[in-house]
Amino acid sequence: MTALLYLLGVVLFVLAILVSIGLHELGHMIPAKAFGAKVTQYFIGFGPTVWSKRVGETEYGVKAIPLGGYVKIVGMLPPGAEELAEPAGFDEQGQPVFRVRQSNTGMFTQLISDARTAEWELVQPGDEDRLFYRLPPWKKIVVMAGGPTVNIAIALAIFLPLFATYGNPNDPRIVPEVAEVSACVVPAAEDQRVCREDDPVAPAYAAGLEPGDEFVSFNGVPVTDWEVLQEQIRRNDDGRAEIVIRRDGVEQTVVTNTMVTARPTSTDDETLTEVGFLGVTPVAELTTGGLGYTVGQMGEMTVNTLSAMVELPQKVFGVAKAIVGLEERDREGPVSIVGGGRLAGEAVSYELTPSTDKVAFMLMLIAGFNFFIGMFNFVPLLPLDGGHIAGAAYEWVRRGVARVRRLPDPGHVDVARLLPVAYVVGMALLVMGVVLIVGDLVVPVSLRG
């Protein structure tokens, strides 16, 4: 049964990502067709074609490797210096004919020329006014931004009802109410072990505190939140503690003595400090909120995602070192779709996790992947969507400046000149993707440590 649930989690996650990829590509295709551009292919996946069907001028299909997708819009690259003008005509097979000027060609120049040739082989008679590069710059931006915007919209559509009902697992609110009572005091370094006979009894246990007790005051100081209570406990050292609690709606007073023990100064700091100790774990409630709260949380996610993208090469290098055994895999580091599937499988198959928590985890995982994919595609580098957006924005500004200054139209921005950058970035993304996939197979991240 556990194996079947694990497989179910993996399949559901992969299907959700494939649907997200399909919707991403629709975000490109729909506005492209609406603006009159010619779209010849819409595919989910890469590699060998598993299934395809032509509807009108567009071939729709699925390929064998589910690691992305693409929409082929004709005329992405304008004619460049290699072609003196746009097609001088078409040959008997309907292929465009250029007046080619011979020039000295280096490796990158040849790559650019070959890319233009491959692009223009798709141009048929009558396509001249349907080429992507001929679209006004703002339409190019809408087409290229459509894909990643869909991913961010998917994330919003998941986060909004999740945060409004279940709450945000990444934004817990600690309340001054007892969730658990420690039976004994164990060293901070051994915090997860069971009590031994020689361990001292925890003050909270000795005082008879129980799960569900609400703290009202501590030594006469009103308890308004957990931070206030924690500060009072730590400052109390091994002194007398008179605690007013509310149990089943009735207030009562318990008396005990806190104990001095070494504890971390904060959750993010492993430095130990001798402080007063009571021995209770507070209740952590998930913060809920509507549209404003969700948008605010996604704003924080944007900052964190940008930071993660800057650190991505370093993090992937850390995964590579973990693969060969030079260091431990960072549980908070990046994972591929393979790693995401494994996490989904673990979450669904873990018998002790309530069903609502499993559903919430799956939704958070899917939304998180969509949000990262959307933000990452806005990076202004080819071959990412952001590279085309940056080129169109530059063309828009350049033409606007020319109009204001009453200068001749500077024409289309030649994004083909940035293809060497695209090849380098593409190769880097491929290498990082392979490293993450191998890492998720060899040294996978696990929810259980």
C-alpha positions in Angstrom: 0.0 0.0 0.0 2.8 2.4 0.9 4.5 1.7 -2.5 1.3 2.4 -4.3 0.8 5.7 -2.4 4.4 6.7 -3.2 3.9 6.0 -6.9 0.6 7.9 -6.8 2.4 11.0 -5.3 5.1 10.9 -8.0 2.5 10.5 -10.8 0.3 13.3 -9.5 3.3 15.6 -9.2 4.6 14.8 -12.7 1.2 15.2 -14.2 0.7 18.6 -12.5 4.1 19.8 -13.8 3.2 18.6 -17.4 -0.1 20.5 -17.2 1.9 23.6 -16.0 4.3 23.2 -18.9 1.3 22.9 -21.3 -0.3 26.0 -19.9 3.0 27.9 -20.0 3.2 27.2 -23.7 -0.4 28.2 -24.3 0.5 31.5 -22.6 2.9 32.0 -25.6 0.8 30.5 -28.4 -2.6 32.1 -27.7 -1.4 35.7 -27.9 0.9 34.9 -30.8 -2.0 33.6 -32.8 -4.2 36.4 -31.7 -1.6 38.9 -33.0 -1.5 37.1 -36.4 1.9 35.4 -36.0 2.3 31.9 -37.5 2.6 29.1 -35.0 3.7 25.8 -36.6 4.3 23.6 -33.5 3.0 23.2 -29.9 4.8 20.4 -28.1 5.1 19.3 -24.4 8.5 17.6 -23.8 11.7 17.2 -25.9 13.3 14.5 -27.9 11.4 11.8 -30.0 7.8 12.5 -30.7 5.4 10.2 -28.9 2.2 11.6 -30.4 1.2 14.5 -32.6 -1.7 15.8 -34.6 -1.9 18.7 -37.0 -4.8 21.1 -36.7 -4.8 23.7 -39.3 -1.2 25.1 -39.7 -0.2 24.0 -36.2 1.1 20.5 -35.1 0.2 19.6 -31.5 2.0 16.8 -29.7 3.9 15.2 -26.9 7.6 14.2 -26.8 9.4 11.6 -24.8 11.4 13.7 -22.3 9.0 15.6 -20.0 11.5 18.3 -19.0 9.9 21.3 -20.8 8.1 22.3 -23.9 8.1 24.7 -26.8 6.0 26.7 -29.3 7.5 27.3 -32.7 6.6 30.8 -33.9 7.9 31.5 -37.4 10.2 34.4 -37.9 11.8 34.8 -34.5 15.1 36.0 -36.0 15.1 38.9 -38.4 17.4 39.0 -41.5 20.9 40.2 -40.6 24.0 41.4 -42.3 24.4 38.0 -44.0 21.1 38.8 -45.9 21.1 42.2 -47.6 17.4 42.3 -47.4 14.3 40.3 -46.6 13.7 37.4 -49.0 14.1 38.5 -52.6 11.6 35.9 -53.6 10.8 32.2 -53.3 12.1 29.2 -55.2 10.1 26.5 -56.9 9.8 24.6 -53.6 8.4 27.8 -51.9 11.6 28.4 -49.9 12.8 32.0 -49.4 15.7 33.2 -51.6 18.2 35.7 -50.2 20.8 37.9 -51.9 23.7 36.7 -49.8 26.8 38.9 -49.3 30.0 37.0 -48.7 31.8 38.0 -45.5 34.5 36.8 -43.2 32.9 34.3 -40.9 34.1 33.1 -37.5 32.6 30.4 -35.4 29.9 32.6 -33.8 29.1 34.3 -37.1 28.6 31.0 -38.7 26.4 29.8 -35.8 24.2 32.9 -36.2 24.1 32.5 -40.0 23.0 28.8 -39.7 20.4 29.8 -37.2 18.9 32.4 -39.5 19.0 29.9 -42.4 17.1 27.3 -40.3 14.6 29.9 -39.2 13.9 31.1 -42.7 13.4 27.6 -44.1 10.1 27.6 -42.3 8.9 30.8 -44.1 6.4 30.0 -46.8 4.9 32.3 -49.5 2.3 34.6 -47.8 4.1 34.5 -44.4 5.9 37.8 -44.9 3.4 39.7 -42.7 3.1 37.0 -40.1 6.7 36.8 -38.9 7.3 37.3 -35.2 10.0 39.8 -35.6 7.7 42.1 -37.5 5.3 42.4 -34.6 5.3 45.7 -32.7 7.6 45.5 -29.6 4.7 45.6 -27.1 3.1 42.6 -28.8 6.4 40.7 -28.7 6.6 41.4 -25.0 3.0 40.1 -24.4 3.7 36.9 -26.3 7.0 36.1 -24.6 5.8 37.2 -21.1 2.6 35.1 -21.5 4.3 31.8 -20.6 6.0 32.7 -17.3 3.0 34.9 -16.3 0.8 31.8 -16.6 3.1 30.0 -14.2 2.9 32.8 -11.7 -0.9 32.9 -12.1 -1.0 29.1 -11.4 1.0 29.7 -8.3 -1.4 32.5 -7.2 -4.4 30.3 -8.0 -3.0 27.6 -5.7 -1.7 29.8 -2.9 -4.8 32.0 -2.5 -7.3 29.3 -1.5 -4.6 27.4 0.4 -3.6 30.4 2.5 -7.2 31.4 3.0 -8.4 28.0 4.4 -5.5 25.8 5.5 -3.0 28.5 6.2 0.6 29.1 5.1 3.0 26.4 6.3 5.9 28.8 5.8 4.4 31.4 8.1 3.5 29.8 11.4 2.3 32.0 14.3 3.5 30.8 17.7 0.8 31.2 20.3 1.3 30.9 24.1 -0.6 27.6 24.4 0.9 24.2 25.4 1.3 21.8 22.5 3.6 19.3 24.3 5.1 18.9 27.7 8.6 17.5 28.2 8.8 14.8 30.8 12.4 15.5 31.4 15.3 17.8 30.7 17.8 16.5 28.1 20.8 18.3 26.6 20.0 20.5 23.6 22.4 18.4 21.4 20.3 15.3 22.3 16.9 17.0 22.1 15.2 14.1 20.1 16.1 11.2 22.4 13.8 9.6 25.0 14.1 10.3 28.7 16.5 8.3 30.9 16.2 7.5 34.6 18.9 10.0 35.5 17.4 12.9 33.5 15.9 15.6 35.8 12.1 16.0 35.6 11.1 19.0 33.6 9.5 21.9 35.6 6.4 22.0 33.4 5.8 18.3 33.9 6.3 18.6 37.7 3.8 21.5 37.7 1.2 19.4 36.0 0.9 21.5 32.8 -1.1 19.7 30.0 -1.5 20.2 26.3 -4.2 22.8 25.6 -3.3 24.9 28.6 -3.3 28.6 27.7 -0.8 30.9 29.5 -2.3 34.0 31.1 0.6 35.3 33.1 4.1 34.4 34.3 5.2 35.8 37.7 2.6 38.5 37.4 3.6 39.5 33.9 0.7 39.2 31.4 1.4 36.8 28.6 0.4 38.5 25.3 2.4 36.3 23.0 4.9 33.5 23.0 7.9 35.8 22.7 6.9 37.5 26.0 6.5 34.2 27.8 9.8 32.8 26.4 11.7 35.9 27.6 10.3 35.7 31.1 11.1 32.0 31.3 14.7 32.5 30.2 15.3 35.4 32.5 13.9 33.5 35.5 17.0 31.2 35.6 16.2 28.6 38.4 13.8 30.9 40.3 10.2 30.4 41.5 7.7 30.5 38.7 4.0 31.3 39.5 2.1 30.6 36.3 -1.6 31.5 35.6 -3.1 29.2 33.0 -6.5 28.8 31.4 -7.7 25.2 31.2 -11.1 24.4 29.8 -12.0 28.0 30.1 -11.2 28.2 33.8 -8.1 30.1 35.1 -5.9 28.4 37.7 -2.5 29.0 39.2 0.4 26.5 39.2 3.8 27.0 40.9 7.1 25.5 40.0 10.8 26.4 39.7 12.4 26.8 36.3 15.8 25.2 35.7 19.0 26.5 34.1 20.1 24.6 31.1 22.0 25.4 27.9 19.7 26.2 25.0 20.1 27.8 21.5 19.8 31.6 21.5 17.4 31.3 18.5 16.2 28.8 15.9 18.7 30.1 13.4 21.7 30.1 15.8 23.3 27.0 17.2 25.1 29.0 19.9 24.1 27.7 23.4 23.4 29.9 26.3 22.6 29.1 30.0 19.0 30.2 30.4 15.9 29.3 32.4 13.9 26.3 31.1 10.3 25.3 31.7 9.8 22.4 29.3 6.9 23.1 27.0 6.5 23.3 23.3 4.1 26.0 22.1 1.3 25.6 19.6 2.2 26.8 16.1 -0.8 28.0 14.2 -0.6 28.6 10.4 -1.3 32.2 9.4 -4.3 32.6 7.1 -5.2 35.5 4.9 -6.9 36.5 1.6 -5.7 38.1 -1.6 -3.7 40.9 0.1 -1.9 38.5 2.4 -1.2 36.1 -0.5 0.2 38.8 -2.7 2.4 40.0 0.1 3.7 36.5 0.7 4.4 36.1 -3.0 6.3 39.4 -2.9 8.6 37.9 -0.2 8.9 34.8 -2.3 10.0 36.9 -5.2 12.9 38.4 -3.1 13.8 34.9 -1.9 13.6 33.5 -5.4 15.9 36.2 -6.9 18.4 35.4 -4.1 18.1 31.7 -4.8 18.8 32.3 -8.5 21.9 34.3 -7.8 23.1 31.4 -5.6 22.0 28.7 -8.0 25.3 27.9 -9.6 27.0 27.6 -6.2 24.2 25.5 -4.9 24.3 23.1 -7.9 28.1 22.9 -7.4 27.4 21.8 -3.8 25.1 19.0 -5.2 27.9 17.9 -7.5 30.2 17.6 -4.5 27.6 15.7 -2.7 27.3 13.2 -5.6 31.0 12.3 -5.3 30.9 12.2 -1.5 32.8 15.4 -0.7 30.0 16.9 1.4 26.4 16.3 2.6 23.5 17.2 0.4 21.9 20.5 1.5 18.3 19.6 2.4 17.3 23.2 1.7 19.0 23.3 -1.7 17.5 23.1 -5.2 16.0 19.9 -6.6 14.9 18.8 -10.1 11.6 17.5 -11.2 12.9 14.1 -10.2 13.6 15.4 -6.7 10.2 17.0 -6.6 8.5 13.8 -7.6 10.4 11.9 -4.8 9.3 14.5 -2.2 5.7 14.2 -3.4 5.9 10.4 -3.2 7.3 10.5 0.4 4.6 13.0 1.5 1.7 11.0 0.1 3.0 7.6 1.4 3.8 8.7 4.9 1.1 7.0 7.0 1.3 9.3 10.0 0.7 12.5 8.1 -3.0 13.6 8.0 -4.6 13.7 4.6 -5.1 17.5 4.7 -1.4 18.0 5.4 -0.6 15.7 2.5 -2.8 17.7 0.1 -1.4 21.0 1.4 2.2 19.8 0.9 1.5 18.7 -2.7 -0.2 22.0 -3.5 2.7 24.0 -2.0 5.2 21.9 -4.0 3.4 22.4 -7.3 2.8 26.1 -6.6 6.4 26.5 -5.6 7.7 24.9 -8.8 5.4 27.1 -10.9 6.5 30.2 -9.1 10.2 29.5 -9.6 9.7 28.5 -13.2 7.8 31.7 -13.9 10.4 33.9 -12.2 13.3 32.1 -13.7 12.0 32.5 -17.2 11.9 36.3 -16.7 15.7 36.4 -16.3 16.7 38.7 -19.2 19.0 36.2 -20.9 18.5 34.1 -24.0 17.3 31.4 -24.5 14.9 32.3 -21.6 11.7 34.2 -22.3 13.2 37.2 -20.5 16.0 37.5 -23.1 13.4 38.0 -25.9 11.4 40.4 -23.6 14.6 42.4 -23.0 15.3 42.6 -26.8 11.7 43.7 -27.5 11.8 46.3 -24.7 15.1 47.7 -26.1 13.6 47.9 -29.6 10.6 49.7 -28.2 12.7 52.2 -26.4 15.1 52.7 -29.3 12.3 53.3 -31.7 10.6 55.7 -29.3 13.7 57.7 -28.9 14.2 57.9 -32.7 10.6 59.1 -33.1 11.1 61.8 -30.4 14.3 62.9 -32.0 12.8 62.7 -35.5 15.4 60.3 -36.6 15.0 57.4 -39.1 13.4 54.3 -37.7 16.4 52.1 -36.4 14.5 49.0 -37.4 14.2 45.7 -35.5 16.6 44.6 -32.8 18.7 41.7 -34.0 18.4 39.2 -31.2 20.3 36.7 -33.4 23.5 38.5 -32.4 23.0 37.3 -28.9 22.8 33.7 -29.9 26.4 33.0 -28.6 25.2 34.1 -25.2 22.1 31.8 -25.6 24.3 28.8 -26.4 26.5 29.4 -23.3 23.5 30.0 -21.0 21.7 27.0 -22.6 24.7 24.8 -22.0 25.0 26.0 -18.4 21.3 25.2 -17.8 21.7 21.8 -19.3 24.7 21.0 -17.1 22.9 22.2 -14.0 19.8 20.2 -14.9 21.8 17.0 -15.3 23.6 17.6 -12.1 20.4 18.1 -10.1 18.7 15.0 -11.7 21.8 12.8 -10.9 21.9 14.3 -7.4 18.2 13.5 -6.9 18.9 9.9 -7.9 22.1 9.4 -6.0 21.9 11.6 -3.0 18.2 12.5 -2.8 16.7 15.1 -0.5 14.2 13.4 1.9 11.4 14.8 4.1 12.6 12.5 6.9 16.2 13.7 7.0 
